Amino acid sequence: MKQPERSHEFYMQRCIDLAQKGLGNTYPNPMVGSVVVHQGEIIGEGWHKKAGEPHAEVNAIASVKDKSLLANSTIYVSLEPCNHFGKTPPCSQLIVKHNIPKVIVGCVDPFDQVSGKGLATLRSAGIDVISGVLEKECIALNKRFFCFHQKKRPYIVLKWAQSQDGFLAPNKADRTKQAPVFLSTKEEQILVHQWRTEEQSIAVGAQTVVDDNPQLTARWVNGKQPIRLVLDPNGRLDQQYSVFDVTTKTHHLTLNTVQAERTHYLPSVLDYLYQNDIQSVLVEGGRKTLDHFIQAELWDEARIFATDKKLGDGIVAPQLPQLQSLKKGLTTILRQKLL
């Protein structure tokens, strides 16, 4: 029985919901979702699960039980179908092969080898193509991928927790290993570990390594471990610290590693990460490291936990021009709109 007509936006939102299931697992590829619709009914759907594995369109088409229906169906996809041979064949050719007459696309792929070419292939085959459905939402879904290909650098997320009176931590003289001060709750700390699985890498400065000897892993949740980045321009750290163990990959970013002068260190780090296909970075402090990114205007998103605890004195929290006031809990700030 023919189902009631639904809007393009309805099916595209389903594509977005499916695509989000791949968060943290598709690097360096984008997250993509796809549905196949016949007479108002979704008869197939899929998403890209992992780099090197089939793309969303492949999974959606493969899930259709009666392939004869494809010739009278519409396929929705959150990102322009690829048009080149990478680790998998081009999805645009697959759509043509199955004689699917209509394709609805969320947004155009910013990757040079794809951008506009997939849509051109479909149109040249006589397929009816509509692009730009829920475009802002589809770009936001892949903000890391778009930033990487458009700005030629990773998407940068700053993260910190601060006291009610604006401090990151007590002064060093007031801190002890026996009585550490945690400004975030246990639930918030678990959330941060979840974030670590969603970003491709996690960064701290050399002083944080010396002071805290962090593991920088996502050990409290299930998911992919982030690549660890240690920002150590002077190369003062040795291999005794936990970040240099063999449990997961670590980049020790000295001036020599990124081939930079001191004054150009941070841009050179980002260029190094771009050359190594690292699309996103979660920067976890401390104050000097966060300030370097803020002052250079090399950040895209800030996630700040505010607590009702007061420290009275200590290391002052970073300041953002976009931040007027903080309420207790999590505040997320986007530096710039994506569209």
Backbone hydrogen bonds in HBPLUS format (Angstrom, degrees):
<---DONOR---> <-ACCEPTOR-->    atom                        ^
c    i                          cat <-CA-CA->   ^        H-A-AA   ^      H-
h    n   atom  resd res      DA  || num        DHA   H-A  angle D-A-AA Bond
n    s   type  num  typ     dist DA aas  dist angle  dist       angle   num
A0003-GLN N   A0039-GLN O   3.03 MM  36  6.21 146.9  2.14 173.6 170.4     1
A0010-PHE N   A0007-SER O   3.09 MM   3  5.26 128.5  2.37  98.9 111.5     2
A0012-MET N   A0008-HIS O   2.92 MM   4  6.13 154.2  1.99 151.3 159.8     3
A0013-GLN N   A0009-GLU O   2.90 MM   4  5.99 151.5  1.98 144.9 151.4     4
A0014-ARG N   A0010-PHE O   3.29 MM   4  6.61 145.2  2.42 136.7 145.5     5
A0015-CYS N   A0011-TYR O   3.08 MM   4  6.47 146.8  2.19 140.4 149.2     6
A0016-ILE N   A0012-MET O   2.97 MM   4  6.35 154.3  2.04 149.3 155.5     7
A0017-ASP N   A0013-GLN O   2.92 MM   4  6.18 160.8  1.96 149.0 154.1     8
A0018-LEU N   A0014-ARG O   2.97 MM   4  6.18 156.4  2.02 148.4 154.3     9
A0019-ALA N   A0015-CYS O   2.88 MM   4  6.09 161.2  1.91 149.8 155.5    10
A0020-GLN N   A0016-ILE O   3.08 MM   4  6.30 153.0  2.16 152.2 157.4    11
A0021-LYS N   A0018-LEU O   3.06 MM   3  5.65 156.6  2.11 114.7 121.9    12
A0022-GLY N   A0019-ALA O   2.96 MM   3  5.82 167.5  1.97 125.8 129.9    13
A0023-LEU N   A0020-GLN O   3.17 MM   3  5.35 168.3  2.19 112.3 113.9    14
A0025-ASN N   A0022-GLY O   2.92 MM   3  5.46 165.2  1.94 142.0 145.2    15
A0029-ASN N   A0026-THR O   2.65 MM   3  5.16 136.6  1.83 140.2 134.1    16
A0048-HIS N   A0032-VAL O   3.02 MM  16  5.59 155.9  2.08 154.5 159.5    17
A0078-SER N   A0033-GLY O   3.06 MM  45  5.68 158.9  2.10 161.4 166.7    18
A0034-SER N   A0046-GLY O   2.91 MM  12  5.48 152.1  1.98 169.1 165.6    19
A0046-GLY N   A0034-SER O   2.96 MM  12  5.48 152.9  2.03 155.7 157.1    20
A0035-VAL N   A0076-TYR O   3.00 MM  41  5.22 146.5  2.12 131.0 141.1    21
A0076-TYR N   A0035-VAL O   2.77 MM  41  5.22 171.3  1.77 165.1 168.0    22
A0036-VAL N   A0044-GLY O   2.71 MM   8  4.89 162.7  1.74 145.1 145.0    23
A0043-ILE N   A0036-VAL O   2.83 MM   7  5.73 151.9  1.91 150.5 159.9    24
A0037-VAL N   A0074-THR O   2.77 MM  37  5.21 171.3  1.78 160.8 163.7    25
A0074-THR N   A0037-VAL O   2.88 MM  37  5.21 160.7  1.92 150.7 157.1    26
A0038-HIS N   A0041-GLU O   2.81 MM   3  5.24 163.7  1.83 152.4 152.3    27
A0041-GLU N   A0038-HIS O   2.98 MM   3  5.24 163.8  2.01 113.5 118.5    28
A0053-GLU N   A0050-LYS O   2.95 MM   3  5.52 159.7  1.99 139.3 143.1    29
A0059-ASN N   A0055-HIS O   3.09 MM   4  6.44 163.5  2.12 157.8 162.0    30
A0060-ALA N   A0056-ALA O   2.85 MM   4  6.08 155.8  1.91 152.0 159.6    31
A0061-ILE N   A0057-GLU O   2.92 MM   4  6.04 170.3  1.93 151.7 154.1    32
A0062-ALA N   A0058-VAL O   2.92 MM   4  6.00 159.8  1.96 147.3 153.9    33
A0063-SER N   A0059-ASN O   3.10 MM   4  6.17 135.1  2.31 136.3 146.3    34
A0063-SER N   A0060-ALA O   3.23 MM   3  5.28 132.5  2.47  94.8 107.1    35
A0064-VAL N   A0061-ILE O   3.14 MM   3  5.47 158.9  2.19 109.3 115.8    36
A0069-LEU N   A0066-ASP O   3.09 MM   3  5.95 165.8  2.11 123.1 127.2    37
A0070-LEU N   A0067-LYS O   3.13 MM   3  5.54 157.7  2.18 110.7 117.2    38
A0072-ASN N   A0069-LEU O   3.03 MM   3  5.60 161.3  2.07 116.6 122.6    39
A0073-SER N   A0070-LEU O   3.14 MM   3  4.91 152.6  2.22 116.2 110.7    40
A0075-ILE N   A0102-LYS O   3.02 MM  27  6.47 162.2  2.05 158.1 157.6    41
A0104-ILE N   A0075-ILE O   2.95 MM  29  6.33 161.5  1.98 152.1 157.4    42
A0077-VAL N   A0104-ILE O   2.94 MM  27  6.38 152.5  2.01 165.9 173.6    43
A0106-GLY N   A0077-VAL O   2.97 MM  29  6.39 143.9  2.10 147.4 153.8    44
A0080-GLU N   A0107-CYS O   2.94 MM  27  6.13 141.5  2.09 163.9 171.7    45
A0092-SER N   A0082-CYS O   3.07 MM  10  6.04 161.4  2.10 174.5 171.8    46
A0086-GLY N   A0088-THR O   3.19 MM   2  5.19 163.2  2.22 152.1 147.9    47
A0095-ILE N   A0091-CYS O   3.02 MM   4  6.32 155.9  2.08 153.5 158.2    48
A0096-VAL N   A0092-SER O   3.15 MM   4  6.43 156.8  2.21 144.3 150.4    49
A0097-LYS N   A0093-GLN O   2.86 MM   4  6.02 158.8  1.90 146.6 152.8    50
A0098-HIS N   A0094-LEU O   3.13 MM   4  6.38 146.9  2.25 144.5 151.5    51
A0100-ILE N   A0095-ILE O   3.36 MM   5  5.86 168.0  2.38 164.0 162.3    52
A0099-ASN N   A0096-VAL O   2.98 MM   3  5.12 161.9  2.02 110.0 114.7    53
A0128-ASP N   A0101-PRO O   2.96 MM  27  6.19 160.0  2.00 159.7 153.4    54
A0103-VAL N   A0128-ASP O   2.86 MM  25  6.27 160.5  1.90 162.7 167.6    55
A0130-ILE N   A0103-VAL O   2.98 MM  27  6.43 159.3  2.02 160.4 166.9    56
A0105-VAL N   A0130-ILE O   2.77 MM  25  6.14 166.3  1.78 162.0 166.9    57
A0132-GLY N   A0105-VAL O   3.00 MM  27  6.28 124.1  2.32 131.8 147.6    58
A0133-VAL N   A0105-VAL O   3.33 MM  28  6.38 168.0  2.35 146.6 144.4    59
A0114-VAL N   A0111-PHE O   2.87 MM   3  5.50 158.8  1.91 123.6 130.8    60
A0115-SER N   A0111-PHE O   2.80 MM   4  5.61 171.0  1.81 165.7 167.6    61
A0117-LYS N   A0114-VAL O   2.64 MM   3  5.33 138.9  1.80 140.6 155.1    62
A0120-ALA N   A0116-GLY O   3.06 MM   4  6.22 153.6  2.14 142.5 150.3    63
A0121-THR N   A0117-LYS O   2.98 MM   4  6.19 156.7  2.03 147.0 152.2    64
A0122-LEU N   A0118-GLY O   3.15 MM   4  6.41 160.3  2.19 146.7 151.6    65
A0123-ARG N   A0119-LEU O   2.96 MM   4  6.18 164.4  1.99 152.7 156.8    66
A0124-SER N   A0120-ALA O   2.88 MM   4  6.01 154.9  1.94 148.3 155.5    67
A0125-ALA N   A0121-THR O   3.21 MM   4  6.39 128.3  2.50 136.1 148.0    68
A0125-ALA N   A0122-LEU O   3.14 MM   3  5.25 139.2  2.31  97.3 108.9    69
A0127-ILE N   A0122-LEU O   3.12 MM   5  5.47 156.4  2.18 152.4 147.3    70
A0126-GLY N   A0123-ARG O   2.93 MM   3  5.12 159.2  1.97 110.0 113.9    71
A0138-CYS N   A0134-LEU O   2.93 MM   4  6.17 152.4  2.00 153.9 162.6    72
A0139-ILE N   A0135-GLU O   2.91 MM   4  6.16 151.9  1.99 153.0 160.3    73
A0140-ALA N   A0136-LYS O   2.89 MM   4  6.08 161.8  1.93 148.3 153.9    74
A0141-LEU N   A0137-GLU O   2.99 MM   4  6.15 146.2  2.10 138.6 147.3    75
A0142-ASN N   A0139-ILE O   3.01 MM   3  5.28 124.8  2.33 102.4 115.7    76
A0143-LYS N   A0140-ALA O   3.28 MM   3  4.87 144.4  2.42 114.6 106.4    77
A0146-PHE N   A0142-ASN O   2.92 MM   4  6.17 165.5  1.94 162.1 166.2    78
A0147-CYS N   A0143-LYS O   2.99 MM   4  5.99 162.4  2.03 141.5 146.9    79
A0148-PHE N   A0144-ARG O   2.99 MM   4  6.12 164.3  2.01 149.5 154.0    80
A0149-HIS N   A0145-PHE O   3.13 MM   4  6.33 160.3  2.17 147.0 151.3    81
A0150-GLN N   A0146-PHE O   2.81 MM   4  5.79 151.1  1.90 151.7 160.1    82
A0151-LYS N   A0147-CYS O   2.78 MM   4  5.31 158.5  1.82 141.7 149.1    83
A0152-LYS N   A0148-PHE O   3.09 MM   4  4.96 121.9  2.44 113.6 123.8    84
A0155-TYR N   A0279-GLN O   2.74 MM 124  6.08 162.6  1.77 142.4 139.5    85
A0281-VAL N   A0155-TYR O   2.85 MM 126  6.25 152.2  1.93 163.8 166.0    86
A0300-ASP N   A0156-ILE O   2.91 MM 144  5.29 162.7  1.94 145.8 147.1    87
A0301-GLU N   A0156-ILE O   3.14 MM 145  6.49 146.5  2.26 158.4 159.2    88
A0157-VAL N   A0281-VAL O   2.84 MM 124  6.10 174.2  1.85 173.6 175.4    89
A0283-VAL N   A0157-VAL O   2.70 MM 126  5.98 165.7  1.72 166.2 171.3    90
A0158-LEU N   A0301-GLU O   2.74 MM 143  6.17 163.2  1.77 158.0 159.3    91
A0303-ARG N   A0158-LEU O   2.77 MM 145  6.15 158.5  1.82 155.4 161.5    92
A0159-LYS N   A0283-VAL O   2.94 MM 124  6.03 141.2  2.10 174.0 170.1    93
A0160-TRP N   A0303-ARG O   3.21 MM 143  6.75 153.0  2.29 155.9 161.7    94
A0305-PHE N   A0160-TRP O   2.93 MM 145  6.37 162.5  1.97 149.2 154.7    95
A0162-GLN N   A0305-PHE O   2.84 MM 143  6.29 156.6  1.89 169.0 176.4    96
A0307-THR N   A0162-GLN O   3.15 MM 145  6.46 150.9  2.23 163.2 170.9    97
A0163-SER N   A0167-PHE O   2.81 MM   4  5.20 157.5  1.86 143.7 150.5    98
A0166-GLY N   A0163-SER O   3.00 MM   3  5.16 160.5  2.04 112.0 112.6    99
A0164-GLN N   A0309-LYS O   2.73 MM 145  5.66 163.9  1.75 167.3 171.5   100
A0317-ALA N   A0166-GLY O   3.00 MM 151  5.60 172.6  2.00 135.9 135.9   101
A0168-LEU N   A0315-ILE O   2.63 MM 147  5.46 161.4  1.67 168.8 174.3   102
A0315-ILE N   A0169-ALA O   2.81 MM 146  5.42 157.0  1.87 154.4 162.4   103
A0174-ASP N   A0171-ASN O   2.84 MM   3  5.39 147.3  1.95 115.5 125.7   104
A0175-ARG N   A0172-LYS O   3.12 MM   3  5.23 165.4  2.14 108.6 113.2   105
A0189-GLN N   A0185-THR O   2.92 MM   4  6.22 150.0  2.01 148.9 157.6   106
A0190-ILE N   A0186-LYS O   3.01 MM   4  6.30 150.5  2.09 147.1 154.5   107
A0191-LEU N   A0187-GLU O   3.01 MM   4  6.27 151.2  2.10 141.5 149.7   108
A0192-VAL N   A0188-GLU O   2.99 MM   4  6.30 149.8  2.08 144.2 151.6   109
A0193-HIS N   A0189-GLN O   3.15 MM   4  6.49 149.2  2.25 140.3 148.0   110
A0194-GLN N   A0190-ILE O   3.01 MM   4  6.40 143.6  2.14 143.3 153.8   111
A0194-GLN N   A0191-LEU O   3.02 MM   3  4.95 119.0  2.41  92.1 107.8   112
A0195-TRP N   A0191-LEU O   2.89 MM   4  6.31 152.2  1.97 148.3 156.3   113
A0196-ARG N   A0192-VAL O   2.95 MM   4  6.28 146.4  2.07 144.5 153.7   114
A0197-THR N   A0194-GLN O   3.07 MM   3  5.33 130.1  2.33 102.1 114.5   115
A0198-GLU N   A0195-TRP O   2.92 MM   3  5.02 135.8  2.12 100.1 113.5   116
A0199-GLU N   A0195-TRP O   3.12 MM   4  6.44 135.6  2.32 154.1 165.1   117
A0227-ILE N   A0200-GLN O   2.97 MM  27  6.22 178.0  1.97 140.4 139.7   118
A0282-LEU N   A0201-SER O   2.93 MM  81  6.25 152.5  2.01 133.9 141.6   119
A0202-ILE N   A0227-ILE O   2.85 MM  25  6.25 148.2  1.95 164.5 168.6   120
A0229-LEU N   A0202-ILE O   2.76 MM  27  5.85 154.5  1.82 167.1 163.9   121
A0203-ALA N   A0282-LEU O   2.86 MM  79  6.10 159.9  1.90 142.9 146.7   122
A0284-GLU N   A0203-ALA O   2.96 MM  81  6.13 166.0  1.98 170.3 171.2   123
A0204-VAL N   A0229-LEU O   3.14 MM  25  6.58 150.5  2.23 161.9 168.1   124
A0231-LEU N   A0204-VAL O   2.88 MM  27  6.10 173.3  1.89 161.5 162.3   125
A0205-GLY N   A0285-GLY O   3.24 MM  80  6.65 145.5  2.37 135.5 143.8   126
A0209-VAL N   A0205-GLY O   3.38 MM   4  6.77 152.6  2.46 146.0 153.3   127
A0206-ALA N   A0231-LEU O   3.03 MM  25  5.85 127.9  2.32 159.0 144.7   128
A0210-VAL N   A0206-ALA O   3.02 MM   4  6.37 155.6  2.08 150.0 156.7   129
A0211-ASP N   A0207-GLN O   2.82 MM   4  6.02 165.2  1.85 153.6 157.6   130
A0212-ASP N   A0208-THR O   2.85 MM   4  5.68 166.7  1.86 148.0 152.4   131
A0213-ASN N   A0209-VAL O   2.87 MM   4  4.59 139.0  2.04 118.5 129.3   132
A0228-ARG N   A0249-LYS O   2.91 MM  21  6.24 172.1  1.92 156.8 155.0   133
A0251-HIS N   A0228-ARG O   2.75 MM  23  6.20 159.9  1.79 166.5 171.4   134
A0230-VAL N   A0251-HIS O   3.01 MM  21  6.31 169.6  2.02 165.6 166.1   135
A0253-LEU N   A0230-VAL O   2.87 MM  23  5.79 150.6  1.96 151.5 161.3   136
A0232-ASP N   A0253-LEU O   3.09 MM  21  5.66 153.9  2.17 130.3 137.2   137
A0235-GLY N   A0232-ASP O   2.92 MM   3  5.30 157.6  1.97 116.8 124.3   138
A0255-LEU N   A0233-PRO O   3.01 MM  22  4.75 157.6  2.06 126.4 121.3   139
A0244-PHE N   A0241-TYR O   3.07 MM   3  5.81 162.3  2.10 120.3 125.9   140
A0245-ASP N   A0242-SER O   3.08 MM   3  5.49 160.3  2.12 119.9 119.2   141
A0258-VAL N   A0254-THR O   3.15 MM   4  6.44 164.6  2.18 157.7 158.9   142
A0259-GLN N   A0255-LEU O   2.91 MM   4  5.68 107.4  2.45 131.5 148.1   143
A0260-ALA N   A0255-LEU O   3.04 MM   5  5.22 159.4  2.08 143.0 149.6   144
A0259-GLN N   A0256-ASN O   3.27 MM   3  4.85 149.9  2.37  91.7 100.5   145
A0264-HIS N   A0261-GLU O   2.99 MM   3  5.39 149.8  2.09 111.5 121.0   146
A0265-TYR N   A0262-ARG O   3.30 MM   3  5.18 160.1  2.34 111.7 109.6   147
A0268-SER N   A0264-HIS O   3.14 MM   4  6.15 150.7  2.23 145.7 154.5   148
A0269-VAL N   A0265-TYR O   2.85 MM   4  6.14 144.2  1.97 150.6 162.0   149
A0269-VAL N   A0266-LEU O   3.07 MM   3  4.96 119.2  2.45  94.6 109.9   150
A0270-LEU N   A0266-LEU O   3.06 MM   4  6.41 160.3  2.10 156.1 160.0   151
A0271-ASP N   A0267-PRO O   2.96 MM   4  6.20 149.5  2.05 142.9 151.7   152
A0272-TYR N   A0268-SER O   2.87 MM   4  6.04 154.1  1.93 144.3 151.5   153
A0273-LEU N   A0269-VAL O   2.91 MM   4  6.24 154.8  1.98 150.2 157.0   154
A0274-TYR N   A0270-LEU O   2.92 MM   4  6.12 151.9  2.00 141.6 149.6   155
A0275-GLN N   A0271-ASP O   2.91 MM   4  6.17 160.0  1.95 150.5 155.3   156
A0276-ASN N   A0272-TYR O   3.05 MM   4  6.28 130.2  2.30 136.4 149.9   157
A0276-ASN N   A0273-LEU O   3.12 MM   3  4.97 130.3  2.38  90.7 104.4   158
A0278-ILE N   A0273-LEU O   2.94 MM   5  5.19 172.8  1.94 153.4 151.7   159
A0277-ASP N   A0274-TYR O   3.07 MM   3  5.13 158.0  2.12 112.7 112.3   160
A0290-LEU N   A0286-GLY O   2.93 MM   4  6.14 168.8  1.95 162.1 165.6   161
A0291-ASP N   A0287-ARG O   2.87 MM   4  6.03 162.7  1.90 153.7 159.1   162
A0292-HIS N   A0288-LYS O   2.96 MM   4  6.18 148.9  2.06 146.2 153.8   163
A0293-PHE N   A0289-THR O   3.34 MM   4  6.70 158.2  2.39 150.1 153.8   164
A0294-ILE N   A0290-LEU O   3.00 MM   4  6.29 161.1  2.04 152.2 158.2   165
A0295-GLN N   A0291-ASP O   2.79 MM   4  5.84 173.1  1.79 156.6 158.7   166
A0296-ALA N   A0292-HIS O   3.12 MM   4  6.10 147.9  2.22 137.4 145.8   167
A0298-LEU N   A0293-PHE O   2.94 MM   5  5.09 160.3  1.98 158.2 158.7   168
A0297-GLU N   A0294-ILE O   2.99 MM   3  4.96 154.2  2.06 102.6 110.6   169
A0335-ARG N   A0300-ASP O   2.97 MM  35  5.15 167.1  1.99 128.3 132.6   170
A0302-ALA N   A0333-ILE O   2.84 MM  31  5.09 154.1  1.91 145.6 153.5   171
A0333-ILE N   A0302-ALA O   2.81 MM  31  5.09 159.5  1.85 150.0 156.8   172
A0304-ILE N   A0331-THR O   2.86 MM  27  5.21 170.4  1.87 155.6 158.2   173
A0331-THR N   A0304-ILE O   2.87 MM  27  5.21 153.4  1.94 144.7 153.7   174
A0306-ALA N   A0329-GLY O   2.84 MM  23  5.16 163.7  1.86 143.2 147.5   175
A0329-GLY N   A0306-ALA O   2.90 MM  23  5.16 173.4  1.91 141.5 141.5   176
A0323-LEU N   A0320-LEU O   3.02 MM   3  5.26 156.1  2.08 109.1 116.7   177
